[in-house]
């Protein structure tokens, strides 16, 4: 019987309806996302704005109808930074249950990191040796140092790109001073990560869906003049190619990003900030390979239902 997974993120609400197979794989029945923007305009005030609140409930109602249409026996909905940090987050969860019948579980950053790892290890060929997993959300960014069977270190940072956009309100296009201020902020905030990476050396960076998929698409379209990410569950990136796209992104205007056919409209005002975060990490942690996983938290929610490995105690 199909199962419906809903990832209630700070920028987008993501739905996956899928059916687990006996061999542990899954059959994707339906997948979509809606740019609700739960954190926009209120993330620095820890409050879900009225319009986002309304659109969020409407989106969940539509997802409920979709889940019913495909015969989903269960609906699992997890909410992350925008809801867990908001002073009216419980109100949103309560209203969602009342209007749609969907029970929302608000998860903390550690739980979010575990689920991201659970999804990624089904898309990328992880081994025992640790890799650095990086997930860039709107409200938070999760970093996990892990192998296939074990998490060595994990931490959620309040470094989501919507949070950075509203905290710094950078110029359009970015000025050199904007980039420097944002990089210095990342350097300070990520010091626990850099220390952890010294104790747990990694050679591979694995980017989790979202902004990383957009980076992969930009590289394939503009550097290699082709596209393939949409049909693959993972792919490799070359650092030199990322640096070319990084250089364009930090010099681009919002209009140029909006006009770019590869960048989703809802990501156009933050993708350059995600690029700065990735660039800061690469400058401080010497990795030799970069992978991009199309699987993330939503798939982790699914795979956890049949995973042979017990997730670490929280």
C-alpha positions as CSV (number, residue, x, y, z in Angstrom):
1,X,0.0,0.0,0.0
2,X,1.3,3.5,-0.9
3,X,2.6,5.9,1.8
4,X,2.6,9.7,1.6
5,X,5.5,11.6,3.0
6,X,5.3,15.4,3.5
7,X,8.4,17.5,4.3
8,X,7.2,20.9,5.6
9,X,10.2,23.0,4.9
10,X,10.9,26.7,5.4
11,X,10.7,27.5,1.7
12,X,8.9,24.5,0.1
13,X,6.4,21.9,1.1
14,X,7.5,18.6,-0.5
15,X,5.2,15.6,-1.2
16,X,6.2,12.1,-2.1
17,X,3.7,9.3,-2.6
18,X,5.5,6.0,-3.0
19,X,5.2,2.2,-2.4
20,X,8.0,0.2,-0.8
21,X,9.0,-3.0,-2.6
22,X,10.0,-6.3,-1.0
23,X,13.6,-5.8,-2.1
24,X,13.8,-2.5,-0.1
25,X,13.6,-0.2,-3.1
26,X,10.5,2.0,-3.8
27,X,8.2,2.8,-6.6
28,X,7.6,6.6,-6.9
29,X,4.0,7.2,-7.6
30,X,3.8,10.9,-7.4
31,X,6.1,13.7,-6.4
32,X,5.7,17.5,-6.2
33,X,6.6,20.6,-4.3
34,X,4.9,23.9,-3.6
35,X,6.9,27.1,-2.7
36,X,4.9,28.0,0.3
37,X,7.6,30.3,1.8
38,X,6.7,29.6,5.5
39,X,9.8,31.5,6.7
40,X,9.6,34.5,4.4
41,X,9.0,37.8,6.0
42,X,8.9,36.3,9.5
43,X,11.9,34.0,10.1
44,X,13.9,36.6,12.0
45,X,10.9,37.3,14.2
46,X,10.2,33.6,14.7
47,X,6.7,34.0,13.4
48,X,4.8,32.5,10.4
49,X,3.3,35.3,8.5
50,X,-0.5,35.3,7.8
51,X,-0.3,34.7,4.1
52,X,2.2,31.8,4.5
53,X,0.1,30.3,7.2
54,X,-3.0,30.3,5.0
55,X,-1.1,29.0,1.9
56,X,0.5,26.3,4.1
57,X,-2.9,25.0,5.2
58,X,-4.2,25.1,1.7
59,X,-1.2,23.1,0.4
60,X,-1.6,20.5,3.1
61,X,-5.3,20.1,2.2
62,X,-4.3,19.6,-1.5
63,X,-1.7,17.1,-0.5
64,X,-4.3,15.2,1.6
65,X,-6.6,15.0,-1.5
66,X,-3.6,13.8,-3.6
67,X,-2.7,11.1,-1.0
68,X,-6.3,9.9,-0.9
69,X,-6.4,9.9,-4.7
70,X,-3.4,7.5,-4.9
71,X,-4.7,5.3,-2.0
72,X,-2.0,6.2,0.5
73,X,-2.6,4.1,3.7
74,X,-0.5,6.5,5.8
75,X,0.4,10.2,5.7
76,X,3.6,11.1,7.6
77,X,4.3,14.9,7.8
78,X,7.4,16.3,9.4
79,X,8.0,20.1,9.9
80,X,11.4,21.6,10.2
81,X,12.9,25.0,11.1
82,X,10.2,27.5,10.1
83,X,7.6,25.7,12.2
84,X,9.8,24.5,15.1
85,X,11.2,28.1,15.6
86,X,7.9,30.0,15.2
87,X,5.9,31.3,18.1
88,X,2.8,30.2,16.2
89,X,4.2,26.9,15.0
90,X,1.9,24.9,17.3
91,X,-1.0,26.9,16.1
92,X,-0.2,25.9,12.5
93,X,0.1,22.3,13.4
94,X,-3.2,22.4,15.3
95,X,-5.0,24.1,12.4
96,X,-3.5,21.7,9.9
97,X,-4.9,18.8,12.0
98,X,-8.3,20.4,12.3
99,X,-8.7,21.3,8.7
100,X,-6.9,18.5,6.9
101,X,-6.6,15.6,9.3
102,X,-2.9,15.6,8.9
103,X,-0.9,15.2,12.1
104,X,2.4,17.1,11.9
105,X,5.5,16.0,13.8
106,X,7.8,18.9,14.4
107,X,11.4,17.6,14.4
108,X,14.5,19.2,15.8
109,X,17.7,19.7,13.9
110,X,19.4,16.5,15.0
111,X,16.4,14.4,13.9
112,X,16.4,16.3,10.6
113,X,20.0,15.4,10.1
114,X,19.4,11.8,10.7
115,X,16.6,11.6,8.2
116,X,18.7,13.4,5.6
117,X,21.4,10.8,6.1
118,X,18.9,8.0,5.9
119,X,17.8,9.3,2.5
120,X,21.2,10.1,1.1
121,X,22.8,6.7,1.8
122,X,20.2,5.2,-0.6
123,X,21.3,7.5,-3.4
124,X,25.1,7.8,-3.0
125,X,27.4,4.8,-2.6
126,X,28.6,5.5,0.9
127,X,31.1,3.2,2.6
128,X,32.5,2.9,6.1
129,X,34.7,5.9,5.7
130,X,33.1,9.2,6.7
131,X,31.9,11.8,4.2
132,X,30.5,15.2,4.9
133,X,26.8,15.6,4.1
134,X,25.4,19.1,3.7
135,X,21.8,20.1,3.4
136,X,21.0,23.8,2.8
137,X,17.4,24.7,3.9
138,X,15.6,28.0,4.1
139,X,15.8,28.2,7.9
140,X,18.7,25.9,8.8
141,X,21.6,24.0,7.3
142,X,22.4,20.5,8.5
143,X,25.9,19.0,8.4
144,X,26.5,15.3,9.0
145,X,29.8,13.4,9.1
146,X,28.9,9.8,8.4
147,X,29.5,6.6,6.6
148,X,26.9,4.2,5.4
149,X,26.2,2.5,8.7
150,X,27.1,5.2,11.3
151,X,26.8,8.9,12.0
152,X,30.1,10.2,13.6
153,X,28.9,13.8,14.1
154,X,26.0,16.0,13.2
155,X,24.8,19.5,13.9
156,X,22.0,21.8,12.7
157,X,23.0,25.4,12.2
158,X,20.7,28.4,11.9
159,X,22.2,29.2,8.5
160,X,19.3,28.7,6.1
161,X,19.4,30.9,3.1
162,X,16.1,32.7,3.8
163,X,17.4,33.5,7.3
164,X,20.7,34.8,5.8
165,X,18.8,36.8,3.1
166,X,16.6,38.5,5.7
167,X,19.4,39.0,8.3
168,X,21.9,40.6,5.8
169,X,19.6,42.1,3.1
170,X,22.5,42.2,0.7
171,X,22.8,44.5,-2.4
172,X,21.6,43.4,-5.8
173,X,24.0,42.4,-7.3
174,X,26.2,41.5,-4.3
175,X,29.0,43.9,-3.4
176,X,32.4,42.6,-2.3
177,X,31.6,43.8,1.2
178,X,28.4,41.7,1.2
179,X,30.3,38.6,0.3
180,X,33.0,39.3,2.9
181,X,30.4,39.9,5.7
182,X,28.5,36.7,4.9
183,X,31.6,34.6,4.5
184,X,32.9,35.8,7.9
185,X,29.6,35.1,9.5
186,X,29.7,31.5,8.1
187,X,33.3,31.1,9.2
188,X,32.4,32.0,12.8
189,X,29.2,30.0,13.0
190,X,30.7,26.9,11.4
191,X,33.7,26.6,13.7
192,X,32.2,23.5,15.3
193,X,32.0,21.8,11.9
194,X,35.6,22.7,11.0
195,X,36.8,21.2,14.3
196,X,34.8,18.1,13.8
197,X,36.2,17.7,10.3
198,X,39.7,17.7,11.8
199,X,38.8,14.8,14.1
200,X,36.9,13.0,11.4
201,X,38.7,13.7,8.2
202,X,36.6,13.5,5.1
203,X,37.5,13.4,1.4
204,X,34.0,13.6,-0.1
205,X,31.2,16.3,0.2
206,X,27.7,15.1,-0.5
207,X,25.2,17.8,-1.2
208,X,21.5,17.1,-0.3
209,X,19.0,17.9,-3.1
210,X,17.6,21.5,-3.1
211,X,20.2,24.1,-3.8
212,X,22.7,21.4,-4.7
213,X,20.5,20.1,-7.4
214,X,20.2,23.6,-8.8
215,X,24.0,23.9,-8.8
216,X,24.2,20.6,-10.7
217,X,21.6,21.7,-13.2
218,X,23.5,25.0,-13.7
219,X,26.8,23.2,-14.2
220,X,25.3,20.7,-16.7
221,X,23.4,23.4,-18.7
222,X,25.9,26.2,-18.8
223,X,29.2,24.4,-18.5
224,X,28.6,21.1,-20.2
225,X,25.6,22.2,-22.4
226,X,23.4,19.2,-21.4
227,X,21.1,18.1,-18.6
228,X,20.7,14.9,-16.7
229,X,20.2,15.5,-13.0
230,X,16.4,15.2,-13.1
231,X,16.5,11.5,-14.0
232,X,19.3,10.5,-11.7
233,X,19.3,9.9,-8.0
234,X,22.9,11.1,-7.7
235,X,25.7,12.6,-9.7
236,X,29.3,13.9,-9.3
237,X,30.4,17.5,-9.6
238,X,33.9,18.8,-10.3
239,X,35.1,21.6,-8.0
240,X,36.4,23.6,-11.0
241,X,32.9,23.5,-12.5
242,X,31.3,24.6,-9.2
243,X,33.7,27.5,-9.0
244,X,32.7,28.7,-12.5
245,X,29.0,28.7,-11.5
246,X,29.9,30.3,-8.1
247,X,31.7,33.1,-9.9
248,X,28.6,33.8,-12.0
249,X,26.1,33.6,-9.2
250,X,27.9,36.0,-6.9
251,X,28.1,38.6,-9.7
252,X,24.6,38.0,-11.0
253,X,21.5,40.2,-10.5
254,X,18.2,38.9,-9.2
255,X,16.7,39.6,-12.7
256,X,19.5,37.5,-14.3
257,X,18.7,34.6,-11.9
258,X,15.0,34.9,-12.5
259,X,15.6,34.9,-16.3
260,X,17.7,31.8,-16.0
261,X,15.7,28.8,-17.2
262,X,17.5,26.3,-14.8
263,X,17.0,28.2,-11.5
264,X,13.5,27.7,-9.9
265,X,11.8,31.0,-9.4
266,X,11.4,30.5,-5.7
267,X,15.2,29.9,-5.4
268,X,16.3,32.8,-7.4
269,X,16.8,35.2,-4.5
270,X,18.8,32.8,-2.4
271,X,20.8,30.5,-4.6
272,X,23.8,32.9,-4.7
273,X,23.8,32.8,-0.8
274,X,23.8,29.0,-0.9
275,X,26.8,29.2,-3.3
276,X,28.7,31.3,-0.7
277,X,27.9,28.8,2.0
278,X,29.2,25.9,-0.1
279,X,32.3,27.9,-1.2
280,X,33.1,28.7,2.5
281,X,32.9,25.0,3.4
282,X,35.1,24.0,0.5
283,X,37.7,26.6,1.4
284,X,38.0,25.2,4.9
285,X,37.5,21.4,4.4
286,X,39.7,20.0,1.7
287,X,37.6,17.5,-0.1
288,X,38.5,15.7,-3.4
289,X,35.1,14.8,-4.6
290,X,31.6,16.3,-4.6
291,X,28.4,14.2,-5.0
292,X,24.9,15.5,-5.3
293,X,22.0,13.4,-4.0
294,X,18.5,13.8,-5.3
295,X,17.3,12.0,-2.1
296,X,17.0,13.8,1.1
297,X,14.7,14.1,4.2
298,X,11.6,13.1,2.4
299,X,13.2,9.8,1.1
300,X,14.7,9.3,4.5
301,X,11.3,9.4,6.0
302,X,10.3,6.6,3.6
303,X,13.4,4.5,3.9
304,X,13.3,4.6,7.7
305,X,10.2,2.5,7.5
306,X,12.3,-0.5,6.3
307,X,15.9,0.4,7.1
308,X,17.9,-2.5,8.5
309,X,20.0,0.0,10.5
310,X,18.8,1.5,13.7
311,X,19.2,5.3,13.7
312,X,21.4,6.7,16.4
313,X,19.8,7.7,19.7
314,X,19.0,11.4,19.7
